Amino acid sequence: MNFNFGEVLTRAWQIVWKYKVLWVFGILASCGQGGGNFNMNSSGGGGNGNGVGQPPNLPPQMMRWLQSIEQNLTTILIVLVALICVIGIVALLLSAIGKIGLIRGAAQADGGAEALVFGELFSGSTPYLWRMVGLSLIVAIPALIVVLGIFVVLIGGLLVGSNKESMALVFVGIFPIVMGAACLMVPINFVLGMIFRQAENAVVLEDLPLLPGIVRGWEIFKGNLGPIILMAIILGVIGFALGIVIAIPFFILIFPAVMGVMLSGGQSLTPLYLMGICFCLLIPIAWLLQGIITSYTESAWTLTYLRLTQKKDDAPVLTEANA
């Protein structure tokens, strides 16, 4: 099939730039993505000079925080789990509304709409909400099964192990399983992502029920493997590159803060406080940029769907009037 990638990518950017209300839906849609999270985890290695098993030399204030956390650990864990569940549900709903709004908005814009109204796009998205949520949950099932399987094996091994040597063998044995499952999930998620991209558009643009939408997505994917795979690669590379650009300021802030704490011997947390303030100032900007990227990606997928499902003679021609 003669698919014009340049026309789709260019037209998607024209739509996103002209109809900036789509940025809001892009921010909502990105709530369900992990690309906007910057995890900076570090682990201690016992090289603090206090001997193996000895606590590090921490400022008194931090020691009091750690003691307070230890004393209320159960309550904190329960609250955190409940909070994570609530945030996850809210993020899932907002992401679904954002995706639906972007699909409808991009289709209307490509059809020649003079303006897009936030209220109309939002209210018009609600009839598709639970179908979109269902698609999001179904596509997550394979990863959930793998995670639960690893968790069950790990817990079972720990219960069987009666000493440190047995526990070490359990972890050594589970590592290849985890790596193998992770490697297996990469191509599975890639293929499922492309299929469900088409299913999301089918549910919204053709008003299909959940299961017929998935079947429709599979049919379009199967019949247009080349264009869909190549579009996924192009958009993936674009999103990855722009994601790195967004993350650079956050990583730049980390090094001065860490160096400041190290130079003070861990007695001053002021560099960390300043880093936190800068993070709070940068996060809204990162959300906005991520929203624009998501708007562009979703718009490109919607245009791809439209180009693949409509007759070739009906394909729009990129002209100055469309800009």
C-alpha positions as CSV (number, residue, x, y, z in Angstrom):
1,M,0.0,0.0,0.0
2,N,1.3,3.5,-0.9
3,F,1.2,5.2,2.5
4,N,2.3,8.8,2.7
5,F,4.2,9.0,6.0
6,G,5.3,12.6,5.4
7,E,1.8,13.8,4.9
8,V,0.5,12.2,8.0
9,L,3.3,13.4,10.2
10,T,3.2,16.9,8.8
11,R,-0.6,17.1,9.0
12,A,-0.6,15.9,12.6
13,W,1.8,18.7,13.6
14,Q,-0.4,21.3,11.8
15,I,-3.4,20.1,13.7
16,V,-1.7,20.1,17.1
17,W,-0.2,23.5,16.5
18,K,-3.5,25.1,15.2
19,Y,-5.9,23.5,17.7
20,K,-4.1,24.1,21.0
21,V,-7.1,22.8,23.0
22,L,-5.7,19.4,22.1
23,W,-2.8,20.1,24.4
24,V,-5.1,19.8,27.3
25,F,-6.3,16.4,26.2
26,G,-2.7,15.5,25.6
27,I,-1.9,16.3,29.2
28,L,-4.9,14.2,30.3
29,A,-3.9,11.3,28.1
30,S,-0.3,11.3,29.4
31,C,-1.6,10.7,32.9
32,G,-1.7,7.0,32.1
33,Q,1.8,6.9,30.7
34,G,5.1,6.3,32.5
35,G,7.1,8.6,30.3
36,G,6.6,11.6,32.5
37,N,8.0,10.0,35.7
38,F,11.6,10.5,36.5
39,N,12.7,7.8,39.0
40,M,15.9,8.5,40.7
41,N,16.5,5.5,43.0
42,S,19.8,4.9,44.6
43,S,21.0,2.1,46.9
44,G,23.6,2.0,49.6
45,G,26.5,-0.4,49.2
46,G,28.0,-0.5,52.7
47,G,30.8,1.7,51.8
48,N,30.1,4.3,54.5
49,G,33.1,3.4,56.6
50,N,31.0,2.2,59.5
51,G,31.4,-1.5,58.8
52,V,29.0,-3.9,57.3
53,G,25.5,-3.7,58.8
54,Q,26.1,-0.4,60.5
55,P,23.8,2.6,59.8
56,P,25.3,5.5,57.9
57,N,26.1,8.9,59.5
58,L,22.9,10.8,58.8
59,P,21.8,14.2,60.0
60,P,19.8,14.2,63.2
61,Q,16.7,15.5,61.4
62,M,16.8,12.7,58.9
63,M,17.3,10.1,61.6
64,R,14.2,11.3,63.3
65,W,12.3,11.0,60.1
66,L,13.5,7.4,59.6
67,Q,12.6,6.5,63.1
68,S,9.1,7.9,62.8
69,I,8.6,6.0,59.5
70,E,9.8,2.8,61.2
71,Q,7.4,3.2,64.1
72,N,4.4,3.8,61.8
73,L,5.5,1.5,58.9
74,T,2.3,-0.5,58.8
75,T,0.0,2.5,58.7
76,I,2.2,4.2,56.1
77,L,2.1,1.2,53.9
78,I,-1.7,0.9,54.1
79,V,-2.1,4.6,53.3
80,L,0.4,4.4,50.4
81,V,-1.3,1.4,48.9
82,A,-4.7,3.0,49.1
83,L,-3.4,6.3,47.7
84,I,-1.7,4.5,44.8
85,C,-4.9,2.7,44.0
86,V,-6.9,5.9,44.0
87,I,-4.4,7.8,41.9
88,G,-4.2,4.8,39.5
89,I,-8.0,4.8,39.0
90,V,-8.1,8.6,38.5
91,A,-5.2,8.5,36.1
92,L,-6.8,5.7,34.1
93,L,-10.1,7.7,33.7
94,L,-8.3,10.9,32.8
95,S,-6.1,9.1,30.3
96,A,-9.1,7.5,28.7
97,I,-10.9,10.9,28.4
98,G,-7.7,12.5,27.0
99,K,-7.3,9.8,24.3
100,I,-10.9,9.9,23.2
101,G,-10.8,13.7,23.0
102,L,-7.6,13.6,21.0
103,I,-9.0,11.0,18.6
104,R,-12.3,12.9,18.1
105,G,-10.5,16.3,17.9
106,A,-7.9,15.1,15.3
107,A,-10.6,13.5,13.2
108,Q,-12.7,16.7,13.3
109,A,-9.7,18.9,12.5
110,D,-8.7,16.7,9.6
111,G,-12.3,17.0,8.4
112,G,-12.0,20.7,8.2
113,A,-13.4,21.9,11.5
114,E,-12.8,25.6,12.0
115,A,-12.5,25.3,15.8
116,L,-12.5,22.7,18.5
117,V,-14.3,23.4,21.8
118,F,-13.0,21.8,24.9
119,G,-16.5,21.4,26.5
120,E,-17.9,19.7,23.4
121,L,-14.9,17.4,23.0
122,F,-15.0,16.5,26.7
123,S,-18.8,15.8,26.9
124,G,-18.7,14.0,23.6
125,S,-16.0,11.7,24.9
126,T,-18.0,10.3,27.9
127,P,-20.1,7.7,25.8
128,Y,-16.8,6.0,24.9
129,L,-15.2,6.2,28.3
130,W,-15.8,2.7,29.7
131,R,-14.9,1.1,26.4
132,M,-11.6,2.9,26.3
133,V,-11.0,1.9,30.0
134,G,-11.7,-1.7,29.0
135,L,-9.2,-1.5,26.2
136,S,-6.5,-0.1,28.6
137,L,-7.2,-2.9,31.1
138,I,-7.1,-5.7,28.5
139,V,-3.9,-4.6,27.0
140,A,-2.3,-4.6,30.5
141,I,-3.3,-8.2,31.2
142,P,-0.1,-9.9,29.7
143,A,2.2,-7.7,31.8
144,L,0.1,-8.2,34.9
145,I,0.2,-12.0,34.4
146,V,4.0,-11.9,34.1
147,V,4.4,-9.7,37.2
148,L,2.0,-11.9,39.3
149,G,3.8,-15.0,38.1
150,I,7.2,-13.6,39.1
151,F,5.8,-12.5,42.5
152,V,4.3,-15.9,43.2
153,V,7.5,-17.7,42.3
154,L,9.5,-15.3,44.4
155,I,7.3,-15.5,47.5
156,G,7.2,-19.3,47.2
157,G,10.9,-19.5,47.0
158,L,11.3,-17.2,50.1
159,L,8.9,-19.4,52.0
160,V,10.9,-22.5,51.1
161,G,14.2,-20.9,51.9
162,S,15.1,-21.2,55.6
163,N,18.5,-19.4,55.7
164,K,20.4,-16.7,53.9
165,E,22.1,-19.2,51.5
166,S,18.7,-20.6,50.4
167,M,17.4,-17.1,49.9
168,A,20.4,-16.1,47.8
169,L,19.9,-19.2,45.6
170,V,16.2,-18.2,45.2
171,F,17.2,-14.7,44.0
172,V,19.9,-16.1,41.7
173,G,17.3,-18.5,40.2
174,I,14.6,-15.9,39.8
175,F,16.9,-13.4,38.0
176,P,17.0,-15.3,34.6
177,I,13.2,-15.7,34.8
178,V,12.7,-12.0,35.4
179,M,15.1,-11.1,32.6
180,G,13.5,-13.6,30.2
181,A,10.0,-12.4,31.0
182,A,11.1,-8.8,30.5
183,C,12.6,-9.5,27.1
184,L,9.5,-11.5,26.1
185,M,7.2,-8.6,27.1
186,V,9.0,-6.1,24.8
187,P,7.8,-7.6,21.5
188,I,4.4,-8.6,23.0
189,N,3.7,-5.1,24.2
190,F,4.9,-3.6,20.9
191,V,2.5,-5.7,18.9
192,L,-0.4,-5.3,21.3
193,G,0.2,-1.6,21.4
194,M,-0.1,-1.3,17.6
195,I,-3.3,-3.5,17.6
196,F,-4.9,-1.6,20.4
197,R,-4.1,1.8,18.8
198,Q,-6.2,0.8,15.9
199,A,-8.9,-0.6,18.3
200,E,-9.1,2.7,20.2
201,N,-9.7,4.6,17.0
202,A,-12.2,2.0,15.8
203,V,-14.2,2.3,19.1
204,V,-14.3,6.1,18.9
205,L,-14.5,6.8,15.1
206,E,-16.7,3.9,14.2
207,D,-18.6,3.7,17.5
208,L,-17.9,0.0,17.9
209,P,-18.4,-2.0,21.1
210,L,-15.4,-3.3,23.0
211,L,-14.8,-6.7,21.5
212,P,-15.8,-5.8,17.9
213,G,-13.4,-2.8,18.3
214,I,-10.5,-5.2,19.1
215,V,-11.4,-7.4,16.2
216,R,-11.5,-4.4,13.9
217,G,-8.1,-3.2,15.3
218,W,-6.6,-6.7,14.6
219,E,-8.0,-6.7,11.0
220,I,-6.5,-3.3,10.2
221,F,-3.2,-4.2,11.8
222,K,-3.1,-7.5,9.9
223,G,-3.9,-5.9,6.6
224,N,-1.5,-3.0,7.0
225,L,1.6,-4.4,8.8
226,G,4.2,-2.4,6.9
227,P,2.7,1.1,7.4
228,I,1.6,0.5,11.0
229,I,4.9,-1.0,12.2
230,L,6.9,1.7,10.5
231,M,4.7,4.5,11.9
232,A,5.1,2.9,15.4
233,I,8.9,3.0,15.0
234,I,8.9,6.6,13.7
235,L,6.6,7.9,16.5
236,G,8.5,5.8,19.1
237,V,11.8,7.3,18.1
238,I,10.3,10.8,18.1
239,G,8.8,10.3,21.5
240,F,11.9,8.8,23.0
241,A,14.2,11.6,21.7
242,L,11.8,14.4,22.9
243,G,11.4,12.6,26.2
244,I,15.2,12.7,26.8
245,V,15.2,16.4,26.0
246,I,12.5,16.9,28.6
247,A,14.3,14.9,31.2
248,I,17.7,16.6,30.7
249,P,17.0,19.6,33.0
250,F,15.9,17.2,35.8
251,F,19.1,15.2,35.6
252,I,21.2,18.4,35.5
253,L,19.6,19.5,38.8
254,I,20.6,16.2,40.5
255,F,24.3,16.5,40.3
256,P,24.8,19.9,42.0
257,A,22.4,18.8,44.7
258,V,24.2,15.5,45.4
259,M,27.6,17.2,45.3
260,G,26.4,19.9,47.7
261,V,25.3,17.2,50.2
262,M,28.5,15.3,49.8
263,L,30.7,18.4,50.3
264,S,28.8,19.2,53.5
265,G,29.3,15.7,54.8
266,G,25.6,15.1,54.8
267,Q,25.0,17.7,57.5
268,S,23.1,20.2,55.2
269,L,20.0,19.3,53.2
270,T,19.7,22.8,51.7
271,P,20.9,21.6,48.2
272,L,18.2,18.9,48.3
273,Y,15.5,21.5,49.2
274,L,16.7,23.8,46.4
275,M,16.5,20.8,44.0
276,G,13.0,20.1,45.2
277,I,11.9,23.7,44.5
278,C,13.4,23.6,41.0
279,F,11.7,20.3,40.4
280,C,8.3,21.8,41.4
281,L,8.9,24.7,38.9
282,L,9.9,22.4,36.1
283,I,7.2,19.7,36.5
284,P,4.4,21.9,35.1
285,I,6.6,22.8,32.1
286,A,7.4,19.1,31.6
287,W,3.7,18.2,31.8
288,L,2.9,20.7,29.1
289,L,5.6,19.5,26.8
290,Q,4.6,15.9,27.4
291,G,1.0,16.9,26.6
292,I,2.1,18.4,23.3
293,I,4.1,15.2,22.5
294,T,1.1,13.0,23.4
295,S,-1.2,15.2,21.3
296,Y,1.0,14.8,18.3
297,T,1.4,11.1,18.7
298,E,-2.3,10.4,19.2
299,S,-3.2,12.7,16.3
300,A,-0.7,10.9,14.0
301,W,-2.2,7.5,14.9
302,T,-5.7,8.9,14.3
303,L,-4.7,10.2,10.9
304,T,-3.0,6.9,10.2
305,Y,-6.2,5.1,11.0
306,L,-8.2,7.4,8.8
307,R,-5.8,7.0,5.8
308,L,-5.8,3.2,6.1
309,T,-9.5,2.8,6.4
310,Q,-10.8,5.4,3.8
311,K,-10.7,5.0,0.1
312,K,-7.5,6.2,-1.6
313,D,-9.3,8.6,-3.7
314,D,-10.8,10.3,-0.6
315,A,-7.4,10.9,1.0
316,P,-7.0,14.6,1.7
317,V,-4.3,16.6,-0.1
318,L,-1.9,18.7,2.0
319,T,-2.4,22.3,0.8
320,E,-2.0,25.8,2.2
321,A,-5.6,25.7,3.2
322,N,-4.9,22.8,5.6
323,A,-2.0,24.5,7.3
